Structure formats: structure tokens, C-alpha cells
């Protein structure tokens, strides 16, 4: 399956158009599949609004995969396979999907090509302000349905190098939900394996299995033993608590990014692993903020030992990133990061701030025009204690530069409202963003800003825009050099600073499962006796 964008990933906070990624490993699960069980899955934050076309949070996308299907699924090798569509074809400007027969919505009504087209047209219309625009569906894209033939044809307003795959990753809402989206906020109307039977925000969500569901990925059949009858999505903000609940058998699945993963691994639990960006430093470049100045962003980056910061974030287990796409998932294998970010140099950083007019003032805090160089720094609480340690190290380093730094630990919901929706003040933050295609980054790195768009850090980089415009016109991997040129342009302007990737284990107890781009595949879960 595909996910998307600034969404918080399995190991990140945000998910773009698609997801986390990387290799998987597994250890023995033990036991045999048994029927009639309830799966309990721990998530690090409340998913909030469950409407799949109005979220960028990975925790919400994971829940939505239980409730909705997409036209395409993605197998373990990253290859698109049949989803709601049995056949598809596409170019950079058009895509055509042929729907599988016999698919029904949760209320029993057949899924029609017209409903699929309505979804695509809704997301592609900027007036609707869907967070999936530019991630799954290009702005201005139009879809036309042929219900008799069961086909949907999409025409893009501008070229998209991965059009068929991107549109194919959109969660499809059924007709009733498209007519009244209010029912989707804490309910569902989709073709997925489960429906929402209870929603208690901040605590848990209960999902009930559809017995008629028989169109999942792979060889899924409705009568397979071990498929959970119910699913409880349990909101557990503290990773150590999740690990303890898993050990006690009160939770069956939990992803653990922090140090608790070591003690869980020692218990020989069932495990899948996913590689994901974890250390990503973002700057708010909105006009009028100090971080809108390239000289300030460069100095702040030079003031950090990114290697040491990466060790703290990952407890020493991380690896250097080579590009902005989740490790192991992207189609392009070009190193855009090495040598293209400012190196650690405290003296150069101080000199740069001096030159930019930020002079040491009272208490050592730099000032310019009577204003202090005072920054609010955000970091997510859902990713474990190492994020706080990293934020404190960053605060110490920037204080040495003469910067006053206020740390703000925030939950997933605050990332969504303050950062993504632009409803608060922030200057910089550790905000992991996970995608599987370079095209899925575009709406987060350029174009319309909040509240009307997802360019949440207000990036304006003409060189990036030019490079990705060129890359978008070239189908598939033939445009990789142009995608790479775009990323290098971002690092030249220090628009964002990726500094470490991690491998996040997703543990299972009394349950086995598969992953697709970092998310648990609902139809793959088997409860064990």
C-alpha cells in the first residue's frame, strides 16, 4: 500500500504521498493462526480526523488502511500490484485504471468507477484544500469514468513522472462519505477490511471486520483463519508504556523507535523492520522570521555537529541519509546529501551571524534591530526520549552561538495544527517526513503555503522548482538526475537538513503481519494461538 506525506511516519511524524520504507526482517512468531480474536495495536498519537483525504499524519494513514483501499497496492519489493484496480497504464500526463469486479462499500453498495473519479476530482480541485493534492493527485487533474466498462481515466494538468502510481495510492472513499464528509471524521465509508464501530479520541478506536471482504492484496481470501474479528487501535503516547504492554500481551503490535527496542528484540518477538528518515531539521522560512534568512539557516546548521546529533536521535544505531526519499524505497539511487550541507564550524557560524547583523547583546543573546535572536524549536513526543535528548543538545549548541532557544515538545495533533496548518509560531523543528517517491515531496517543498497548501516551511527555491518541473516531464527513473538536482538546490539554500536515518522495528506478540512501505497491511494480520 502507499501512504503519504508530512504525515508522521512509522518512525516519523509526517507521511507524504506515500510512506516509510526500507528492508524488513522477521523472527519466529510462534503458534498457529486462530479465529475469533481481537487485534490490539498501539499507536503513538491520536489519529484525529479519520478522513483519509484530509490528513498527512502517518498514524492516521495507518488507521485508514484498515478502513479504505487504494487503486494500487505496493508489494514488499516496492512494485505496484493490483488493488481496487486489476489493470492500469499511464504516461506523465494520463493514467487509466480498470476496476476489479465485485468490490463493495461497507454499506453493501457496489463501488463504481464514477465514485472513484469523484474522489480524484475532489482531491485534485485546490478549492477543496485536501492534504492529498500534489501528493497523490496533481492539482487540476481530471478523472472521467465509464461505469459500464469499469474504467477511470485521469488527465493531469501538468506532467507527473509517476502519475499512475501516485493517483493509484489515494484512499478511495465511497459515495455516502463523498456526499457527507462529516461521517468520515470519526467513522468511515470505504471498501476496506474493517469499519469503525467506536471512536474514543485520545484513548482508542474499535474496528469491526467485514465478512464479505475478499479483494485484499496477494492471495487474500475471506475464509482465511487468523484474520482478527475486531481491531482496537490504542493510543499510547509513551513508547516505554507500549513496550511494557506488548511484553504483557495486552498489545499485539507496536512500533518502537527508541531504546526500548533493544529489550524487545531480546525477547525474540515477531518483528518486521522498516527504514525511515528520523533526523530531519526544518526551518520556518516565512517572511519576517529570522529563519527566513539563508545566512541564519546556514549558521544554525554550522553550529551543529550533525553526526553527534544523529547518534543521539538514534541511540547510535542510525545511518547517514543519501537523499530525501525513505531508504530503500525510492526509484532513484543518487546521493544528493553528502558534501552538500554546511559542515560543523562554530567559529564560522558566529562570524556569519555577525555579518548578518546579529550582534551579541545582553546575556550573550544576539540582537538585531532591537530584536533578540529567539527561536521556538519543536520536536515530537511520539518518537521516544531520544528526540528530547537531541533537542536539548541542539539547544546547547545554538545557545553557544548566542541564540535563545525555547524547546516545545509536541504531540502529533500539535504538529498537525501548528506546523502543517500554520496555526502557531515555530521557527525550527525535528520533523521527520517520509515518502517513497521524489514527486511526493514537491507540494511540501514548494508552492502554496498554509492554510491553503502543504508547503508548511514556506520554502521558495526557484532552482528546485525548475529542476522538478523538468523531472516531472520524464517518465519513471529517466528523470532521476533532474530530481537529484532539485534536492541539491534545497541543500544549497539550507531549506531543510536531513542528517540521519533509522531502522524502526515493528514488533508483534501473538500476531504476525506484513508491511507495505512501512505500514502494517491489515489483510496480512494473523492472530496466533
C-alpha positions as CSV (number, residue, x, y, z in Angstrom):
1,X,0.0,0.0,0.0
2,X,1.0,3.6,-0.4
3,X,0.9,6.3,2.1
4,X,1.7,9.9,2.0
5,X,3.2,13.0,3.5
6,X,4.0,15.3,6.1
7,X,2.4,12.8,8.0
8,X,4.1,11.3,10.9
9,X,5.6,8.1,9.7
10,X,6.1,4.8,11.4
11,X,9.3,6.4,12.6
12,X,8.4,9.8,11.6
13,X,5.8,12.4,12.2
14,X,4.7,13.1,8.7
15,X,3.9,11.0,5.8
16,X,3.6,12.4,2.4
17,X,2.3,10.7,-0.5
18,X,3.4,7.6,0.5
19,X,5.3,6.3,3.2
20,X,8.0,4.8,5.1
21,X,10.2,2.3,3.7
22,X,13.1,0.0,3.8
23,X,14.0,-3.6,4.3
24,X,12.3,-6.0,6.6
25,X,13.4,-8.7,8.9
26,X,11.4,-11.2,10.9
27,X,11.8,-13.6,13.7
28,X,9.5,-16.5,14.5
29,X,6.1,-15.6,15.6
30,X,5.1,-19.0,17.2
31,X,1.8,-20.7,17.3
32,X,-0.9,-21.3,14.7
33,X,-3.5,-19.0,13.3
34,X,-6.7,-18.9,15.3
35,X,-10.1,-17.4,14.5
36,X,-12.3,-15.0,16.5
37,X,-9.5,-12.9,18.1
38,X,-9.2,-9.2,18.6
39,X,-6.0,-7.4,17.5
40,X,-4.8,-4.6,19.7
41,X,-2.4,-2.2,18.0
42,X,-0.6,0.6,19.9
43,X,-0.1,4.0,18.1
44,X,1.9,6.9,19.5
45,X,-0.6,9.6,18.9
46,X,-4.3,10.2,18.4
47,X,-5.1,9.9,14.7
48,X,-7.6,12.8,14.9
49,X,-9.8,13.3,11.8
50,X,-10.0,9.9,10.1
51,X,-11.0,11.4,6.7
52,X,-8.2,9.9,4.5
53,X,-8.2,12.9,2.2
54,X,-7.6,15.4,5.0
55,X,-4.5,14.1,6.8
56,X,-0.8,14.0,6.4
57,X,-0.1,12.1,9.6
58,X,1.3,8.6,9.4
59,X,-0.6,7.4,12.4
60,X,-3.9,8.4,10.7
61,X,-2.8,6.8,7.4
62,X,-2.1,3.5,9.3
63,X,-5.7,3.5,10.7
64,X,-7.1,4.4,7.4
65,X,-5.5,1.4,5.7
66,X,-7.9,-0.7,7.8
67,X,-10.8,1.2,6.5
68,X,-10.0,2.1,2.9
69,X,-8.4,0.6,-0.2
70,X,-6.5,2.3,-3.0
71,X,-6.4,1.6,-6.7
72,X,-2.9,0.1,-6.4
73,X,-1.1,-1.8,-3.6
74,X,2.7,-1.9,-3.3
75,X,4.4,-5.3,-2.7
76,X,7.4,-5.9,-0.4
77,X,9.8,-5.1,-3.3
78,X,8.2,-1.7,-3.9
79,X,6.4,-2.9,-7.1
80,X,2.8,-1.7,-7.8
81,X,0.3,-4.6,-7.7
82,X,-3.5,-4.8,-8.1
83,X,-5.7,-3.1,-5.5
84,X,-9.1,-1.8,-6.4
85,X,-7.8,-1.8,-10.0
86,X,-6.9,-5.0,-11.7
87,X,-5.2,-3.3,-14.6
88,X,-3.6,0.1,-15.1
89,X,-1.4,2.0,-17.6
90,X,-0.1,5.5,-17.7
91,X,2.2,8.2,-19.0
92,X,3.3,11.5,-17.4
93,X,0.0,13.2,-18.3
94,X,-2.6,10.4,-18.3
95,X,-3.5,7.2,-16.5
96,X,-6.2,4.6,-16.9
97,X,-7.4,2.1,-14.3
98,X,-9.8,-0.9,-14.8
99,X,-11.6,-1.8,-11.6
100,X,-11.9,-5.3,-10.3
101,X,-15.4,-6.7,-10.3
102,X,-17.4,-7.4,-7.2
103,X,-16.0,-4.8,-4.9
104,X,-18.5,-3.3,-2.4
105,X,-18.5,-0.5,0.1
106,X,-19.1,-1.0,3.8
107,X,-22.8,-0.4,3.4
108,X,-23.1,-3.1,0.8
109,X,-23.3,-0.9,-2.3
110,X,-21.1,-1.6,-5.3
111,X,-18.0,0.6,-5.8
112,X,-18.4,2.4,-9.2
113,X,-16.0,4.0,-11.5
114,X,-17.9,7.2,-11.1
115,X,-17.2,7.2,-7.3
116,X,-13.5,6.6,-7.9
117,X,-13.4,9.5,-10.4
118,X,-15.3,11.7,-7.9
119,X,-12.6,11.0,-5.3
120,X,-9.8,12.0,-7.8
121,X,-11.6,15.2,-8.9
122,X,-12.3,16.2,-5.3
123,X,-8.7,15.9,-4.2
124,X,-7.4,17.5,-7.4
125,X,-9.5,20.6,-7.0
126,X,-7.5,23.2,-5.0
127,X,-10.7,24.7,-3.7
128,X,-11.3,21.6,-1.6
129,X,-8.0,22.0,0.3
130,X,-7.3,18.3,0.5
131,X,-3.9,17.5,2.0
132,X,-3.5,14.8,-0.6
133,X,-3.4,17.3,-3.5
134,X,0.1,17.3,-5.0
135,X,0.9,14.1,-3.1
136,X,-1.4,11.6,-4.7
137,X,-3.4,13.7,-7.2
138,X,-1.8,16.6,-9.1
139,X,-3.5,19.9,-8.8
140,X,-6.0,20.3,-11.6
141,X,-6.1,16.6,-12.6
142,X,-9.4,15.5,-14.0
143,X,-10.9,12.0,-13.9
144,X,-13.6,10.6,-16.2
145,X,-15.5,7.4,-15.5
146,X,-17.0,4.7,-17.7
147,X,-19.2,2.7,-15.3
148,X,-20.2,0.1,-18.0
149,X,-16.5,-0.7,-18.7
150,X,-15.4,-0.1,-15.1
151,X,-12.7,2.3,-16.1
152,X,-11.4,5.6,-14.8
153,X,-9.2,7.8,-17.0
154,X,-7.1,10.6,-15.4
155,X,-5.7,13.5,-17.2
156,X,-3.1,15.7,-15.5
157,X,-2.9,19.4,-15.9
158,X,0.9,19.2,-15.7
159,X,3.3,16.3,-16.2
160,X,3.9,13.9,-13.3
161,X,6.7,11.4,-13.7
162,X,4.9,8.8,-11.5
163,X,1.3,9.7,-12.3
164,X,-0.3,6.2,-12.4
165,X,1.4,5.2,-9.2
166,X,0.7,8.4,-7.3
167,X,-3.0,8.5,-8.2
168,X,-3.1,4.8,-7.5
169,X,-2.1,5.4,-3.9
170,X,-5.1,7.6,-3.0
171,X,-7.5,6.1,-0.4
172,X,-10.9,5.8,-2.1
173,X,-14.0,7.0,-0.2
174,X,-17.4,5.5,-1.1
175,X,-20.4,7.5,-2.3
176,X,-22.1,8.2,1.0
177,X,-18.9,9.6,2.5
178,X,-18.2,11.7,-0.5
179,X,-21.7,13.2,-0.1
180,X,-21.4,13.8,3.6
181,X,-17.7,14.0,4.7
182,X,-18.7,14.7,8.4
183,X,-19.3,10.9,8.8
184,X,-15.7,10.3,8.0
185,X,-14.2,12.3,10.9
186,X,-14.8,9.6,13.5
187,X,-16.3,7.0,11.2
188,X,-15.7,5.5,7.8
189,X,-17.2,4.8,4.4
190,X,-14.8,2.7,2.3
191,X,-14.1,-0.6,0.8
192,X,-11.6,-1.7,3.5
193,X,-11.5,-4.8,5.5
194,X,-12.8,-3.0,8.6
195,X,-15.3,-0.4,9.7
196,X,-15.3,2.0,12.7
197,X,-17.6,0.7,15.4
198,X,-16.4,3.0,18.2
199,X,-14.2,6.1,18.4
200,X,-12.9,7.5,21.7
201,X,-10.4,10.2,20.8
202,X,-7.3,10.2,22.8
203,X,-7.9,6.6,24.0
204,X,-8.9,4.0,21.5
205,X,-10.7,3.2,18.2
206,X,-12.6,-0.1,17.7
207,X,-12.9,-1.5,14.2
208,X,-15.1,-4.4,13.2
209,X,-14.3,-6.8,10.3
210,X,-16.3,-7.0,7.2
211,X,-17.1,-10.7,6.5
212,X,-17.7,-10.0,2.7
213,X,-14.2,-8.5,2.1
214,X,-12.3,-10.7,-0.4
215,X,-10.2,-8.3,-2.6
216,X,-7.2,-7.6,-0.5
217,X,-3.6,-7.7,-1.8
218,X,-1.9,-11.0,-2.6
219,X,-3.9,-14.2,-2.2
220,X,-6.3,-12.9,0.5
221,X,-9.5,-14.9,0.8
222,X,-12.4,-14.1,3.2
223,X,-12.3,-17.6,4.9
224,X,-8.6,-17.4,5.9
225,X,-8.1,-18.4,9.5
226,X,-6.5,-15.9,11.9
227,X,-7.9,-12.7,10.5
228,X,-8.9,-10.6,13.5
229,X,-12.6,-10.2,14.1
230,X,-12.0,-6.8,15.7
231,X,-9.2,-4.4,15.9
232,X,-8.5,-2.0,18.8
233,X,-6.3,0.9,17.9
234,X,-4.9,2.0,21.3
235,X,-3.4,5.5,21.7
236,X,-0.3,5.1,23.9
237,X,1.8,8.3,23.9
238,X,4.8,6.8,25.7
239,X,7.0,4.2,23.9
240,X,8.1,2.5,27.1
241,X,4.4,2.0,28.1
242,X,3.8,0.5,24.6
243,X,6.7,-1.8,25.1
244,X,5.5,-2.9,28.5
245,X,2.0,-3.6,27.2
246,X,3.5,-5.6,24.4
247,X,5.5,-7.7,26.8
248,X,2.5,-8.3,29.0
249,X,0.4,-9.4,26.0
250,X,-2.0,-6.5,26.3
251,X,-0.9,-5.2,22.9
252,X,-0.2,-7.3,19.8
253,X,1.6,-4.8,17.5
254,X,3.7,-1.7,18.3
255,X,6.4,0.2,16.5
256,X,9.3,1.2,18.8
257,X,11.8,3.7,17.6
258,X,13.6,4.4,20.9
259,X,15.9,2.4,23.2
260,X,13.1,0.1,24.3
261,X,13.5,-1.8,21.0
262,X,16.6,-3.4,22.3
263,X,14.9,-5.2,25.2
264,X,12.0,-6.2,23.0
265,X,14.4,-7.7,20.4
266,X,16.0,-9.8,23.1
267,X,12.6,-11.4,23.8
268,X,12.6,-13.0,20.2
269,X,9.2,-11.5,19.4
270,X,7.9,-11.5,15.8
271,X,9.4,-8.5,14.1
272,X,9.3,-6.6,10.8
273,X,11.7,-3.7,10.2
274,X,11.3,-0.5,8.2
275,X,13.9,2.1,7.3
276,X,12.8,5.7,7.6
277,X,14.1,9.2,8.0
278,X,14.3,10.2,11.6
279,X,16.7,13.2,11.9
280,X,15.3,16.0,9.7
281,X,15.8,19.6,10.7
282,X,13.2,22.0,9.2
283,X,13.3,25.8,9.3
284,X,10.2,28.1,9.0
285,X,11.1,30.4,6.2
286,X,8.0,32.6,6.4
287,X,8.8,36.2,5.6
288,X,9.7,38.2,8.7
289,X,11.1,35.3,10.7
290,X,14.9,35.2,11.4
291,X,15.0,31.7,9.8
292,X,13.8,33.1,6.5
293,X,17.4,34.4,6.1
294,X,19.7,32.0,4.4
295,X,22.7,33.3,6.4
296,X,20.9,32.4,9.7
297,X,19.9,29.0,8.5
298,X,23.4,28.3,7.3
299,X,24.9,29.5,10.6
300,X,22.5,27.5,12.7
301,X,23.4,24.4,10.7
302,X,27.1,25.1,11.0
303,X,26.6,25.4,14.8
304,X,25.5,21.7,15.0
305,X,27.6,18.6,15.0
306,X,25.1,16.7,12.8
307,X,26.9,13.4,13.2
308,X,26.7,13.6,17.0
309,X,23.1,14.8,16.8
310,X,22.3,11.7,14.7
311,X,23.8,9.4,17.2
312,X,21.7,10.9,20.0
313,X,18.5,10.7,18.0
314,X,19.0,7.0,17.1
315,X,20.9,5.9,20.2
316,X,23.9,5.3,18.0
317,X,22.1,3.0,15.5
318,X,21.4,5.4,12.7
319,X,22.9,5.7,9.2
320,X,23.6,8.8,7.1
321,X,20.9,9.6,4.6
322,X,21.8,10.0,0.9
323,X,18.6,11.6,-0.3
324,X,15.1,12.7,0.9
325,X,13.2,9.6,-0.1
326,X,12.8,6.9,2.6
327,X,15.8,4.5,2.4
328,X,15.4,1.5,0.1
329,X,12.1,2.8,-1.4
330,X,13.0,5.4,-3.9
331,X,13.4,4.7,-7.6
332,X,16.5,7.0,-7.8
333,X,19.8,6.0,-6.4
334,X,21.7,9.3,-6.4
335,X,23.5,10.7,-3.4
336,X,22.3,14.3,-3.1
337,X,23.3,15.0,0.5
338,X,26.9,14.0,1.1
339,X,29.1,17.1,0.8
340,X,26.1,19.4,0.1
341,X,25.3,20.6,3.6
342,X,27.2,23.1,5.7
343,X,29.9,21.4,7.9
344,X,30.3,21.8,11.7
345,X,32.2,25.0,12.3
346,X,31.3,27.1,15.4
347,X,33.6,30.0,14.6
348,X,32.3,30.3,11.0
349,X,28.8,30.2,12.3
350,X,29.4,33.0,14.8
351,X,31.1,35.1,12.1
352,X,28.2,34.5,9.7
353,X,25.7,35.8,12.3
354,X,27.9,38.8,13.0
355,X,27.9,39.6,9.3
356,X,24.1,39.2,9.1
357,X,23.8,41.9,11.7
358,X,23.1,39.6,14.7
359,X,25.4,41.0,17.4
360,X,25.9,39.7,20.9
361,X,23.7,41.6,23.4
362,X,22.6,41.3,27.0
363,X,23.3,37.9,28.5
364,X,25.1,36.8,25.3
365,X,21.9,36.6,23.3
366,X,22.3,38.1,19.8
367,X,20.2,41.0,18.7
368,X,19.4,42.9,15.5
369,X,17.3,46.0,15.2
370,X,16.3,45.7,18.9
371,X,15.0,42.1,18.4
372,X,16.6,39.1,20.1
373,X,17.6,36.0,18.1
374,X,15.0,34.0,19.9
375,X,13.7,30.7,18.4
376,X,10.9,28.3,19.2
377,X,12.0,24.8,18.4
378,X,9.5,21.9,18.0
379,X,10.1,18.2,18.4
380,X,7.6,15.3,18.5
381,X,7.0,13.4,21.8
382,X,5.7,10.3,19.9
383,X,9.2,9.2,18.8
384,X,10.6,8.4,22.2
385,X,13.0,10.0,24.7
386,X,15.9,10.3,22.2
387,X,14.1,13.2,20.5
388,X,14.1,15.2,23.7
389,X,17.8,14.4,24.2
390,X,18.5,15.6,20.7
391,X,16.5,18.8,21.2
392,X,18.5,19.6,24.4
393,X,21.8,19.0,22.6
394,X,20.6,21.3,19.8
395,X,19.6,23.9,22.3
396,X,23.0,23.8,24.0
397,X,24.8,24.1,20.6
398,X,22.7,27.1,19.5
399,X,23.0,28.8,22.9
400,X,26.8,28.8,22.3
401,X,26.1,30.7,19.1
402,X,24.2,33.3,21.1
403,X,20.7,32.1,20.2
404,X,17.9,31.9,22.7
405,X,16.1,28.6,22.2
406,X,12.7,27.6,23.6
407,X,12.1,23.9,23.3
408,X,8.5,22.8,22.6
409,X,7.6,19.1,22.9
410,X,4.5,18.5,20.9
411,X,2.1,15.6,20.2
412,X,1.0,14.6,16.8
413,X,-2.1,16.8,16.9
414,X,0.0,19.9,17.6
415,X,2.3,19.1,14.7
416,X,-0.7,18.9,12.5
417,X,-2.2,22.2,13.7
418,X,0.8,24.4,14.5
419,X,3.2,23.2,11.8
420,X,1.2,21.8,9.0
421,X,-1.8,24.1,9.2
422,X,0.3,27.1,10.2
423,X,-1.9,28.0,13.2
424,X,1.0,28.8,15.6
425,X,4.6,30.1,15.9
426,X,7.5,27.9,15.2
427,X,11.0,28.6,13.9
428,X,12.6,25.2,13.6
429,X,11.9,21.6,14.4
430,X,12.8,18.0,14.2
431,X,10.0,16.8,11.9
432,X,10.6,13.5,10.1
433,X,8.9,13.4,6.7
434,X,8.6,10.1,4.8
435,X,7.9,9.5,1.2
436,X,8.6,6.8,-1.3
437,X,8.8,8.9,-4.5
438,X,10.6,12.2,-5.1
439,X,7.4,13.6,-6.7
440,X,5.6,13.2,-3.4
441,X,7.8,15.8,-1.8
442,X,7.0,18.6,-4.2
443,X,3.9,20.1,-2.5
444,X,5.8,20.2,0.8
445,X,8.9,21.9,-0.6
446,X,7.3,24.4,-3.0
447,X,4.1,26.1,-4.0
448,X,1.1,27.0,-1.8
449,X,1.6,27.6,1.9
450,X,-0.8,27.0,4.8
451,X,-3.6,27.2,5.3
452,X,-4.3,26.6,1.6
453,X,-1.4,24.3,0.9
454,X,1.2,22.0,2.4
455,X,4.4,24.0,1.9
456,X,4.5,24.2,5.7
457,X,8.0,25.7,6.0
458,X,7.4,28.4,3.3
459,X,10.2,27.3,1.0
460,X,10.8,29.5,-2.1
461,X,13.6,27.9,-4.1
462,X,13.4,28.7,-7.9
463,X,16.3,26.3,-8.7
464,X,14.3,23.5,-7.1
465,X,11.2,24.4,-8.9
466,X,13.0,24.5,-12.2
467,X,14.6,21.1,-11.7
468,X,11.5,19.3,-10.6
469,X,9.5,20.9,-13.4
470,X,11.9,19.3,-15.8
471,X,12.0,16.0,-14.0
472,X,8.2,15.8,-13.9
473,X,8.1,15.6,-17.7
474,X,10.2,12.5,-17.8
475,X,8.5,9.2,-17.0
476,X,10.0,7.0,-14.3
477,X,13.7,6.8,-13.4
478,X,14.9,8.5,-16.6
479,X,14.5,11.8,-14.8
480,X,16.5,10.9,-11.7
481,X,19.3,13.3,-12.4
482,X,16.8,16.2,-12.5
483,X,15.2,15.1,-9.3
484,X,18.6,14.9,-7.7
485,X,19.4,18.5,-9.0
486,X,16.3,19.7,-7.3
487,X,17.3,18.2,-3.9
488,X,20.8,19.6,-4.2
489,X,19.3,23.1,-4.8
490,X,17.4,22.7,-1.5
491,X,20.6,21.9,0.4
492,X,22.4,24.8,-1.2
493,X,19.8,27.1,0.3
494,X,19.7,25.1,3.6
495,X,15.9,24.8,3.2
496,X,16.0,21.6,5.3
497,X,18.7,19.5,6.8
498,X,18.4,15.7,6.7
499,X,21.1,14.1,9.0
500,X,20.2,10.6,10.0
501,X,18.0,7.6,9.0
502,X,17.0,4.8,11.3
503,X,15.6,1.3,11.2
504,X,12.4,1.0,13.2
505,X,11.2,-2.4,14.3
506,X,7.5,-3.2,14.4
507,X,7.0,-5.9,17.0
508,X,4.2,-8.5,17.2
509,X,3.1,-10.7,20.0
510,X,0.6,-13.5,19.3
511,X,0.3,-12.0,15.9
512,X,2.1,-11.9,12.6
513,X,1.8,-9.4,9.8
514,X,3.4,-8.0,6.7
515,X,4.4,-4.4,5.9
516,X,3.9,-2.3,2.8
517,X,6.0,0.8,2.7
518,X,6.2,1.0,6.5
519,X,2.5,0.3,7.3
520,X,1.0,-2.9,8.6
521,X,-1.1,-4.4,5.9
522,X,-4.5,-5.2,7.6
523,X,-5.3,-8.2,5.4
524,X,-1.9,-9.8,6.3
525,X,-2.5,-9.9,10.1
526,X,-2.9,-13.4,11.6
527,X,-3.7,-13.9,15.2
528,X,-1.9,-16.8,16.8
529,X,-2.9,-19.3,19.5
